[in-house]
Amino acid sequence: MTEFYGPDFDALSAQDPEIAKLLLSELTRLRNNLQLIASENLTSPAVLAAMGSTLSNKYAEGYPGKRYYGGCEEVDKVEIIGIDRAKELFGAEHANLQPHSGASANVAVYLAFTKPGDTVLAMSLPHGGHLTHGSKVNFSGKWFNIESYGVRSEDELIDYDELRETAKRVKPKMICSGATAYPRLIDFKKIREICDEVGAIMWVDAAHFIGLVAGKAIPSPVPYADVVSFTTHKVLRGPRGGMILSKAEHAAAVDKAVFPGMQGGPVMSAVAAKAVALKECLQPAYQAYAKQVIENAKTLASALEKEGMRAVSGGTDTHLALIDVRSTGVTGKVADDRCGKSGITLNKNAIPYDPETPAVTSGIRVGTPAVTTQGMKTSEMPVIASLISRAIRDGEDEAKAAEIKREVNALTSKFPAYPR
Ligand SMILES: *Cc1c(COP(=O)(O)O)cnc(C)c1O
């Protein structure tokens, strides 16, 4: 290391061995288990370095050139570089890098475009919508009149006719598209037409798939939407955080909503790390990565079907698949628990029209962002599908779970997370 810039693991170990030990055991967990949580990824050491930098100390309320604190010369440059990279990467007219998370970015969207009590039309939660799309326990459901649309029972695809009919009937101020567990592409052109028909703001919550857009592997919502919010830590592979892109006409409203609307000082170390991640996304290697993520997810979904489980909507166009596990005779919760004991990290997930409660569910969600970062290709996906299937069917037996875990370790040791 040439200069002190912040992260110093030896210093942490000396001062706080208790926490240092846990950071190392978390790394061991990452390296030994299969990481199939669709919303997780493994950021580069460069992103981690920016995250752990002294920029964490800096108060920078406001925006570059218009701060409420002195000493912002350097962080101003960082934020300007990040904004320029975001605009270039996504072809966006405006970018705000300050939201602390995806949920925070969404609070800012509501604040910029609506008033409490307004009607907002969003994807129903049991069909894959996010908490911030109107859950009764979330501010969105408490303060807004949320109407919802969902997927058809026949093919589990978004029902755009229902969406249009509902939009005409409820006249929403804003229509939200984007979800946490929808494996298919969304027709943004059609949603733009519906928004224009009813005079609604078009908001796309691209948290899950924005990394695939960044890698030019799927169509972008940016040309169509008034505003696009997202997290930076999912397929995009940046630091934990949020971001908002918008048309130039909404730039002032978006910036005011983020600060002073709902946040104080931005986390400038995270803003720097977002800039680092955006530079990575601009490289050809990232585009190859994004395409591989999708190829891997498609192969994994069809391999799971060959193992006798149904992929919701028949497969995927993205980085994730939603798998109906009822054919194995267990619930999503049991499947999740058994996979966990076998060294496979994924999550239980409701499937459309799920007969089970959200705490139990009939499905699991699997995603390929992390294993693809580790270098796995389509040839590893049938191996993973077989491990998942055996874990779900046999994982109740401790000896069998231990054997599956050994095989998981054999696979992950060939593709280590954060190789030395
Ligand atoms: C993950 C996600 C969010 C929330 O992001 P956090 O950073 O966890 O707050 C919001 N919307 C969608 C669609 C998501 O998938």
The ligand as an SDF file (V2000), in Angstrom:
LIG
                    3D

 15 15  0  0  0  0  0  0  0  0999 V2000
  -34.0950   -4.5870   -3.3440 C   0  0  0  0  0  0  0  0  0  0  0  0
  -35.2310   -3.7460   -3.8000 C   0  0  0  0  0  0  0  0  0  0  0  0
  -35.5310   -2.5250   -3.1930 C   0  0  0  0  0  0  0  0  0  0  0  0
  -34.9220   -2.0650   -1.8890 C   0  0  0  0  0  0  0  0  0  0  0  0
  -33.6120   -1.9150   -1.7770 O   0  0  0  0  0  0  0  0  0  0  0  0
  -32.9220   -1.7520   -0.3200 P   0  0  0  0  0  0  0  0  0  0  0  0
  -31.5650   -1.2750   -0.6790 O   0  0  0  0  0  0  0  0  0  0  0  0
  -32.9820   -3.0730    0.3230 O   0  0  0  0  0  0  0  0  0  0  0  0
  -33.6770   -0.7190    0.4170 O   0  0  0  0  0  0  0  0  0  0  0  0
  -36.5310   -1.7500   -3.7380 C   0  0  0  0  0  0  0  0  0  0  0  0
  -37.2230   -2.1500   -4.8170 N   0  0  0  0  0  0  0  0  0  0  0  0
  -36.9890   -3.3430   -5.4040 C   0  0  0  0  0  0  0  0  0  0  0  0
  -37.7990   -3.7350   -6.5910 C   0  0  0  0  0  0  0  0  0  0  0  0
  -36.0010   -4.1840   -4.9150 C   0  0  0  0  0  0  0  0  0  0  0  0
  -35.8000   -5.3480   -5.5030 O   0  0  0  0  0  0  0  0  0  0  0  0
  1  2  1  0
  2  3  1  0
  2 14  2  0
  3  4  1  0
  3 10  2  0
  4  5  1  0
  5  6  1  0
  6  7  2  0
  6  8  1  0
  6  9  1  0
 10 11  1  0
 11 12  2  0
 12 13  1  0
 12 14  1  0
 14 15  1  0
M  END
$$$$
